[in-house]
Amino acid sequence: MARNVISIETGVWKTGALVPRSGIYAVRHSEHRLPREVTLIEGQQFPRCAGCESPVFFRLRRRLDKATASRPFHIQLYQLPVLDEASQAG
């Protein structure tokens, strides 16, 4: 039986999955305007949208090197803020 293996570089992950590699991830979510990219650390969960329960999709854009990813202090991102379009215009 063939296994469906997805490369880390080409894979797409969604809210709730574990981050496979520390790096900068592109964010895709059709329901709300969210930040375009986020930095996530290996082993954390991919964050959810603060405005709804629909999944957010992520694609690895750039890996973080081991030295950067292993710094002792990290902020864990549980949800992504919905960006208000009116505040972005000014």
RAFENNOR-V249641 format. One line per field, one symbol per residue. psi: psi as a letter, one per 20 degrees, with the letter a starting at -180 (. if undefined). burial: 1 if it has 16 or more other C-alpha atoms within 10 Angstrom, else 0. Layout:
psi=???
burial=???
This chain:
psi=pqqoppqhhiqprrphqpohppappqppoihrorqhqqpqppirqprrpiirjqqqqqppgpqqrhgghjqhpqppohqpqppphhhhh.
burial=000000000001111000111111111110011100011110011111100000111111001100001000000000010000000000
